[in-house]
Amino acid sequence: SIAMPAMREALGATLAQAQWINAAYLLSLSSLVLVGGAMGDRFGIARIFSLGIVIFVVGSLACAAAFTPELMITARAGKGVGAALMVPGSMAMVSRAYPRAERGRALGLWAAASTLTTALGPVLGGMFVTWGGEVGWRLVFALNLPLGLAALWLIHGRTPGDIGKPGVRVDLPGAVLATLALGLMAWALTEACAGPLVALAALVSLAAFLGWEAMAPAPMLRLSMFRNRTMAVTNLVTFVLYFALNGVMFYLPMTAVSAWKV
């Protein structure tokens, strides 16, 4: 978000393209994160987590080397795929790596590290953009290479017995429908020329996704879980919170670059 004004200027991106640079990552991540969890159960959590790291790092390097908005958007979508494979397995790997007596402490350290890196991200991004010159924003993405290599080294040989469960099914039709529905929604909200037909197609795709999940033998999203009031309310609050945060994180840099150009 901090690097977006510099990225937009260097790539010659329009406002809509800048929105897609942000949305492409979130779209592929949100569409495939549940499938990533199922793939971890099927093929092994550590294997899928490592594959996600590789895809994420390759996507990051593609972002660092991008010279057009279209290439950046494509690379960001690829990063989202990698993140979708990583996110579900992170806590599961921690739980497997530590005995029950030490698990609470390990998960606490995991949460603390996540909070620390989240706080450091904007600081490092600001430093790279301020002092890195024309390549400053590219360093924001290139930083993921040493982090990814370090993570792969830490995982290697430390997850014995992680062979997966061949009988677990992966809900690929659900993933396709979810990606289609969310993609059409993003298109309708981002592109002024999309029109009401795109919004209608998004709603139809969403309805098809919910219908499939209700009848699928191995759904990526078990709708029965939302009968639990606590879970339903928690998800609603989380949705509203992150909706607000996403607006602040994205539109403030857009406002800043517009004001700077004026």
C-alpha positions as CSV (number, residue, x, y, z in Angstrom):
1,S,0.0,0.0,0.0
2,I,2.8,2.4,0.8
3,A,4.6,1.6,-2.4
4,M,1.5,1.9,-4.6
5,P,2.0,5.6,-5.6
6,A,5.6,4.9,-6.7
7,M,4.5,1.7,-8.5
8,R,1.7,3.5,-10.3
9,E,3.9,6.2,-11.5
10,A,6.7,3.9,-12.6
11,L,4.3,1.5,-14.4
12,G,2.1,4.2,-15.9
13,A,-0.9,2.5,-14.3
14,T,-4.4,3.9,-14.3
15,L,-6.5,4.1,-11.1
16,A,-8.4,1.0,-12.2
17,Q,-5.2,-0.9,-12.9
18,A,-3.8,0.1,-9.5
19,Q,-7.0,-1.2,-7.9
20,W,-6.5,-4.5,-9.7
21,I,-2.9,-4.7,-8.5
22,N,-4.3,-4.9,-5.0
23,A,-7.4,-6.9,-5.9
24,A,-5.7,-9.6,-8.0
25,Y,-3.8,-10.9,-4.9
26,L,-6.7,-10.8,-2.6
27,L,-9.0,-12.4,-5.2
28,S,-6.8,-15.5,-5.8
29,L,-6.0,-15.8,-2.1
30,S,-9.6,-15.7,-0.9
31,S,-10.9,-17.9,-3.7
32,L,-8.3,-20.7,-3.1
33,V,-7.5,-20.6,0.6
34,L,-10.0,-23.4,1.5
35,V,-8.7,-25.5,-1.4
36,G,-5.2,-24.9,-0.2
37,G,-6.2,-26.4,3.2
38,A,-7.8,-29.5,1.5
39,M,-4.7,-29.9,-0.7
40,G,-2.6,-29.9,2.5
41,D,-4.7,-32.7,4.0
42,R,-4.5,-34.6,0.7
43,F,-0.8,-34.3,-0.2
44,G,0.8,-33.3,3.1
45,I,0.8,-30.0,4.9
46,A,4.5,-29.3,4.7
47,R,4.7,-30.2,1.0
48,I,1.8,-27.8,0.0
49,F,3.2,-25.1,2.3
50,S,6.6,-25.4,0.6
51,L,5.0,-25.3,-2.8
52,G,3.1,-22.2,-1.7
53,I,6.4,-20.6,-0.7
54,V,8.0,-21.3,-4.0
55,I,5.0,-19.9,-6.0
56,F,4.9,-16.9,-3.7
57,V,8.6,-16.1,-4.1
58,V,8.5,-16.6,-7.9
59,G,5.4,-14.3,-8.0
60,S,7.3,-11.7,-5.9
61,L,10.3,-11.8,-8.2
62,A,7.9,-11.4,-11.2
63,C,6.4,-8.3,-9.4
64,A,9.9,-6.9,-8.8
65,A,10.7,-7.3,-12.5
66,A,7.3,-6.1,-13.9
67,F,7.5,-3.2,-16.4
68,T,3.8,-3.0,-17.3
69,P,0.6,-2.9,-15.2
70,E,-0.7,-6.0,-16.8
71,L,2.4,-8.0,-15.9
72,M,2.2,-6.7,-12.3
73,I,-1.5,-7.7,-12.0
74,T,-0.7,-11.2,-13.3
75,A,2.2,-11.6,-10.9
76,R,0.1,-10.4,-8.0
77,A,-2.5,-13.0,-8.8
78,G,0.2,-15.7,-8.8
79,K,1.4,-14.5,-5.4
80,G,-2.2,-15.0,-4.2
81,V,-2.2,-18.6,-5.3
82,G,1.0,-19.2,-3.4
83,A,-0.4,-17.5,-0.3
84,A,-3.5,-19.6,-0.5
85,L,-1.4,-22.7,-0.3
86,M,0.6,-21.4,2.7
87,V,-2.0,-19.8,5.0
88,P,-4.0,-22.9,6.0
89,G,-1.0,-24.9,6.8
90,S,1.0,-22.5,9.0
91,M,-0.7,-23.1,12.3
92,A,-1.2,-26.8,11.5
93,M,2.5,-27.2,11.0
94,V,3.2,-25.5,14.4
95,S,0.8,-27.8,16.1
96,R,2.4,-30.9,14.6
97,A,6.0,-29.8,15.3
98,Y,5.5,-29.3,19.1
99,P,4.1,-31.6,21.8
100,R,0.8,-30.7,23.4
101,A,2.5,-29.3,26.5
102,E,4.5,-26.7,24.4
103,R,1.9,-26.0,21.8
104,G,0.3,-23.0,23.5
105,R,3.7,-21.3,23.8
106,A,4.6,-22.1,20.2
107,L,1.3,-20.7,18.9
108,G,1.8,-17.6,21.0
109,L,5.3,-17.1,19.4
110,W,3.7,-17.6,16.0
111,A,1.1,-14.9,16.7
112,A,3.7,-12.5,18.1
113,A,5.9,-13.0,15.0
114,S,3.0,-12.4,12.7
115,T,2.1,-9.2,14.6
116,L,5.7,-8.0,14.6
117,T,6.2,-8.6,10.8
118,T,2.9,-6.9,10.1
119,A,4.1,-3.8,12.0
120,L,7.5,-3.9,10.3
121,G,6.1,-4.2,6.8
122,P,5.0,-0.5,6.3
123,V,8.3,0.7,8.0
124,L,10.5,-1.3,5.6
125,G,8.3,-0.4,2.7
126,G,8.6,3.3,3.5
127,M,12.4,2.9,3.8
128,F,12.7,1.2,0.5
129,V,10.5,3.7,-1.3
130,T,12.2,6.7,0.3
131,W,15.9,5.7,0.0
132,G,15.8,3.1,-2.8
133,G,15.3,5.5,-5.7
134,E,13.7,4.2,-8.8
135,V,14.1,0.6,-7.7
136,G,12.9,1.2,-4.2
137,W,9.4,-0.2,-4.7
138,R,10.9,-3.3,-6.4
139,L,12.9,-4.1,-3.3
140,V,9.6,-4.5,-1.4
141,F,8.9,-7.6,-3.5
142,A,12.5,-8.8,-3.8
143,L,12.7,-9.0,0.0
144,N,10.5,-12.1,-0.2
145,L,13.4,-14.1,-1.8
146,P,15.7,-14.4,1.2
147,L,12.7,-14.8,3.5
148,G,11.3,-17.6,1.4
149,L,14.6,-19.4,1.1
150,A,15.0,-19.2,4.9
151,A,11.5,-20.6,5.4
152,L,12.2,-23.6,3.1
153,W,15.4,-24.3,4.9
154,L,13.6,-24.3,8.3
155,I,10.9,-26.6,7.0
156,H,13.2,-29.2,5.4
157,G,13.6,-32.3,7.4
158,R,11.5,-31.1,10.3
159,T,8.1,-32.5,9.4
160,P,8.4,-36.3,9.6
161,G,5.4,-38.4,8.8
162,D,3.7,-35.6,6.8
163,I,2.5,-37.9,3.9
164,G,-1.0,-36.7,3.5
165,K,-4.3,-38.6,3.2
166,P,-4.9,-40.0,-0.3
167,G,-8.7,-40.3,0.4
168,V,-9.2,-36.6,0.9
169,R,-11.1,-34.9,-2.0
170,V,-10.3,-31.4,-3.3
171,D,-13.3,-29.3,-4.3
172,L,-12.0,-28.0,-7.6
173,P,-15.5,-27.1,-9.0
174,G,-16.1,-25.0,-5.9
175,A,-12.8,-23.2,-6.3
176,V,-13.7,-22.4,-10.0
177,L,-17.1,-21.0,-9.0
178,A,-15.7,-19.0,-6.1
179,T,-13.0,-17.5,-8.3
180,L,-15.6,-16.7,-11.0
181,A,-18.0,-15.1,-8.5
182,L,-15.4,-13.0,-6.7
183,G,-13.7,-12.0,-9.9
184,L,-16.9,-10.8,-11.4
185,M,-17.7,-8.9,-8.2
186,A,-14.3,-7.2,-8.3
187,W,-14.8,-6.3,-12.0
188,A,-18.2,-4.8,-11.3
189,L,-16.9,-2.7,-8.4
190,T,-13.7,-1.6,-10.1
191,E,-14.5,-1.0,-13.8
192,A,-17.1,1.7,-14.5
193,C,-17.8,0.2,-17.9
194,A,-18.7,-3.3,-16.4
195,G,-22.4,-2.5,-16.2
196,P,-25.2,-4.2,-14.4
197,L,-24.9,-7.4,-16.4
198,V,-21.5,-8.2,-14.8
199,A,-22.9,-7.6,-11.3
200,L,-25.8,-9.9,-12.2
201,A,-23.4,-12.5,-13.5
202,A,-21.5,-12.2,-10.2
203,L,-24.6,-12.8,-8.2
204,V,-25.6,-15.8,-10.3
205,S,-22.1,-17.3,-9.9
206,L,-22.2,-16.8,-6.2
207,A,-25.6,-18.5,-6.0
208,A,-24.2,-21.4,-8.1
209,F,-21.2,-21.6,-5.7
210,L,-23.5,-21.8,-2.7
211,G,-25.7,-24.4,-4.4
212,W,-22.8,-26.5,-5.2
213,E,-21.3,-26.3,-1.7
214,A,-24.7,-27.4,-0.3
215,M,-24.7,-30.6,-2.4
216,A,-20.9,-31.3,-3.0
217,P,-19.6,-34.6,-1.5
218,A,-16.5,-32.8,-0.2
219,P,-17.3,-29.0,-0.1
220,M,-14.6,-26.5,0.4
221,L,-17.0,-24.5,2.5
222,R,-19.4,-26.4,4.8
223,L,-22.4,-24.2,5.0
224,S,-23.7,-26.0,8.1
225,M,-20.9,-24.3,10.1
226,F,-22.8,-21.0,9.8
227,R,-25.6,-22.4,12.0
228,N,-23.2,-21.7,14.9
229,R,-24.1,-18.2,15.9
230,T,-20.7,-17.4,17.4
231,M,-18.9,-18.4,14.2
232,A,-21.4,-16.5,12.0
233,V,-21.1,-13.3,14.0
234,T,-17.4,-13.6,14.2
235,N,-17.1,-13.9,10.5
236,L,-19.4,-11.0,9.9
237,V,-17.4,-8.8,12.2
238,T,-14.2,-9.9,10.6
239,F,-15.6,-9.1,7.2
240,V,-16.7,-5.6,8.2
241,L,-13.3,-5.0,9.9
242,Y,-11.1,-6.0,7.0
243,F,-13.4,-4.2,4.5
244,A,-12.7,-1.0,6.4
245,L,-9.0,-1.7,6.8
246,N,-8.6,-2.5,3.1
247,G,-10.2,0.8,2.2
248,V,-7.9,2.7,4.5
249,M,-4.8,0.8,3.4
250,F,-5.5,1.2,-0.3
251,Y,-7.3,4.5,-0.8
252,L,-5.1,6.6,1.4
253,P,-2.0,6.0,-0.9
254,M,-4.3,6.7,-3.9
255,T,-5.4,10.0,-2.4
256,A,-1.8,10.8,-1.5
257,V,-0.5,10.3,-5.1
258,S,-3.4,12.2,-6.5
259,A,-2.7,15.2,-4.2
260,W,1.0,15.0,-4.9
261,K,0.3,15.2,-8.7
262,V,-2.0,18.2,-8.2
